[in-house]
Each structure stands twice: as structure tokens, then as C-alpha cells.
Amino acid sequence: MSNLTPLKFNWKYNRIELPEIFNSRVYKRSENVFENSDYLAQANEVYCAYVYQKRVNDPLYRDIKDRLNELYNYSISLNEEMLACVECLKSAYAEIIQYNDAFFNEVRVTLKRLEKDEKIFNIKKKNYDAQFKETSRYLCCFMILQDSIEKLNDAIVEFDKTSNVNKVEQSVILLKKKIQSHADFLARRMSSIWARNLWKTIEKTKSQTVIVNLMPKLQSLVDKSKSDLNDLNAIRKGYKRYFYDEKPQSCYALCVADDEKFFALSGNDYSSSGIPPTSNKDIDAIADAIGLSLKGFTQVTLNDDTKRYATCLSSSEIYYDGRETLRKDERFASVNFIGMNYSCCERKILSKIPSTAKNISLFIRFKPCKKCLPAMVGKLNQSIESYVISEQIGYIQRFFMTKVIVKDRGYVNLNNYKVERYELNESFIVD
């Protein structure tokens, strides 16, 4: 047996393959670390929200408004459920990755070496047995693995009786294959869902005849989405942890500023004259795939004109400087400092919007963080509106759009004031 191979999600977006590899004993999100699944899901959600907002109150779409509402909710739900499934599968895999061939060889060698000392042998064997049982207890919440977990439990019983670890090893191999098979299914299904995107047709359709003909297609897609959602629900059935207990580090935004359109991904995608690299190939590949769906939109990357208003002290605290600082003033700073302080997608976009723009609408996956709020105060004769996908537990409507308008410049008086990083602060008036 070789070492456990990494868990792999073979995503495909606009016919571009974007594999995501996971090979860790801990599934915990780290500062400035993004995952392909985050960006792809968020890009799809934000695009749906953008088109939905354009069409839901359009008189031409009045007769299919209910179907639009349904399709919007299923579109968001499918992407959110996909992300929860990714977490579920990675969490399960993180638990078994410790059991590679080196581990099992160590068990065999150790027990063989100690077999003449019954007391120490039994202590060591008991420790291994407890480790196996703890893994089994942890994996019990993953309903999709129940058959494999039963085999693991049988193997643990045999190990307890005979000290033979072979069946435990084989059961781990089966668990890994089971997890990978679900990852393969998830990637195939979501790649297919992204490929059939009807929102592109909805965005460009203004003919009443074509709109009427959309009704059966919408209904068919809603029915298909229900089936897809049930299939995805089955992957994480019994897995209780909610995906966004820890806020993901990645974000995504679209923007319409008068007649110009932009999109941006959060993260270290450099475009500058400074020491940091001029690009991040991983984010570049995702942006290229996403950009194929966005005719007329220009990608904005981190550049010398990106501004900051605060300094990150840690992942939970920021310090307001009380003034704007341009990216070009700090382009020789460390890559980590740049990533912590300048990588938000909203401020990247705002750095490229013409000063003459009057009406600015952003469509963002998450509410602007405190690093971005000061930048989103509308200037004289300028309106900045943000549409954010929010969740509402209730009958029929689960996802809706929150309109965020920042009206208060009170941040300039916050010198030396420490605040938690990801919460909206009372110093800002936000509708």
C-alpha cells in the first residue's frame, strides 16, 4: 500500500479544468488562503444575484417572476450546499489521512518488538485501539460512510482480539475510496450545473416572445435543481457543522459603474510595479474561467492605486489609521502585509472606477468587511450601493438580497480604536 493519495475535486468551469487538492490532517481555513470551490461557487452566486436584480422587477418578466424567484433560490442553495459538501468530505478525509502506510508499518513493527513484554505491549495496543475507536466515533456523523465505518468497526474488533492491523488498514483504504468517489460525483454534478446556466439567457433576453418561451425551461430547470439539491443533501446528511462557522477568506464581487463593468476576486492577484510577483497563477486561472461568462466585464486585480484605511493587527483586530493609504505607497511591503491589508475585492474595484461615475452598484457575496466600509461611503453626487446575498430561514424564501449603503464617515475619528475585523461596527450607518 502506498501513502494515501490527496483528496481531489476536479472542478470544471466554462470548460476549464480547475482541480482542487486537499492533503491535510486539519481542515481549518487560514488567513489569505483561498480555495477553488469558494471562488467558483461565489462567482456563480453573485452572477445569479446580478441578473436577478436586473430582471425581477422588469415589467417584461412579470409573468415569470415567481419562477425567477425559485430559480434564484435554488441557484444559491446549490452552490452553498456544494460548499458544505466540500467541507464535509475534507473533514472526513482529514481524519483518516493520518493512517498511511508508514503508520501501519509502525504499528506492526512496534507491536512485534514489544510482544515479549506483555504489560507494555498491552498498553501500546490499547493506545492504538483507542485511536482507531476515536476515529470511528468521529466519522459516525458522516452518513455517507456508514457501510465503510461498519467495516472499520469490525476490523477494530479483530485488532483487539488478534493484534492484526491488516483489516484496519484495508478499511481505511475503502474509506478513502468512498470519500473520493463522493468528491468525484460532487465535482461532476456541479460542473454540469454551472454549464447549464440559464441566467446568461435571462440576462440578454428582452424579447417578450422569447421570455414567454422561457417559462417551460425555467420550470424544467427548477425541477432539475430540486433533484440536484436532494442528491447534494445526501452527501452531508448527518454532518451538523455549518460551513460558515468560520468566515471563508475568499470573496468575489461584480460592479456596474454607470456604463462600465468590473469583476474582482479577493486574494493576492498582483498587478503592480513593486517587488511582489506580478500575478498569482492559481487565482489567474480561476479568474480566466469565470471571466468567460462575463461579457463586457473587466477584471480588476490588486494594483498600485488600491487604497486602505486600516492596518490589520491580527486576523481579528484592525487599527484605523484615519487616512487613506495608497497601495503604491507600500508596494515594497511584504507579501503577507499586502495580502492582509489590500486584497479585498471591493477596494480593488473602487480603485479603477472613474471619479466621474455617479451610480455604482456592487454585487458581493458577503457584506463589506470593516477594511472596506470607509471606501464605500458615497462621495459628493455619487451613490454606492451594494447588493449582498443573505440567508433568511423561513417559508419559501431562503435567500434574498440585502442592499447595503454606507452613509457615515465616522471612521476618521477612530484613531487607536481596535475593533473585531469581520463585524459591522456601530460607527457606520448602514442601510
Steps between C-alpha positions, in 0.01 A plus 500: 500500500629846416437816698146629479462708187363854541128561482427663165204698366515525121296816447425618148374853434439626147685188376812594696624237745575641845603213729496556874736286709464431870764315700494610862431358845318819592217667310516855623490816292815711514551871450540596132454141381233447235343185360381447143158382616444825693568722201306291249192476721512868590549606138192303401293635789597862444429477127156354578435788741614755241266370228215441744514858624488625140202288401281430802330843488509531121138524371592271211576222750186553707336173392801287591600686815405208727713262296789746514469508878509122516793469263694765693452320830594163357805646325631647825402193703681260266825693525472536876423131536797416279730695732356321802560166324861597429550573869333174596723293272819685593422465870450125462817467297701705751413242764631197309806649331705420810462131418747462215732207430769642729254505790390139454858382454585675826213316675625164375865567584420643843271216607743241366785658697296511822336158485737356762403769750131432552429802721651761266362313199145522635537868588621584151235286336233664716621842384474399135158349563379821666629702204311282252180519705526880530523523121198275465300713745593817313403356162163374625338836422577450129197304385650437155776295662288272720568177310873571499496593869333167583790325328744714700326403824519131409870544424556671837335206677736261320800717588395492864487120491798413280723813482482462122463848351455389135122532497514845658739601223270363231197672651685834488575443131130439439408814695736709288354355179149569625582864581671547164204349314269758659747776415498379138120499493482847654745647248320341204157612615599858580699535178185392316285746698736787420504404132120516463481856638170646378577837659712591200192469276288693750754782511502563125131429424270799452260357245151432638466193275824351620413579862168313468689203358733506802220388734521124427881514505492674837258244642708214367816645649329560834388136508848383408650724767274344764634158406859625499456658843365173643802315363738752654310495830567126516876555499504695824198343666570474870790743481394780731775758482397801295746602233524867593563458872836636396470766234677396180796713402406531134239738360378609160328807354346640183457872444309722263618863504286701258583328170813313614508150650763333716559182697759404760605210719648553841854382562855571392454551125769764449515753219764750606849633453618387840703210632208257550437271200295646215242224513371203694460215249244312708265798528575597138373162378176531698448860386550397137237227533253731672564783255380290206144540636527876545483670164567871538655466847864592564696319769661721764803368684696639792677810371699804612185712533322267743439676831488401862363681804612263775786274598435138590646417839383139486227290344253650751613861556562801278632847578349800321771731368255785445624564147514338161818314412565411136628161403779664300631655823561151640568290194832384649334370817498126571268274305321406822442866595364578153273197512365588847436866422429538130346182361126578536314486171289812570799732541671355196195590292457844656861581408409476130162672495516842326457796734220621273286189566171593669322171554701207629341162572703216648382140525699327772486158660550636854434829672796738466746442782622783720805547280269589211223701666688835495562465127131443435370830632349678200676821412334824389237434229594132504299200613660167598257213553597146590278198450596214729366145498347432841325205656154506649358186660130489434222386275585491126757780495836397637746725320443866428706807422589756761573850371788657692563874482775646718413857597730598785857627484539448873794267450733801480455549875598144587873554553646236732164325518517120472201314362424143401574459137201333338204667673318816397581776747257744660716789378357446153143569397414214267162452334 
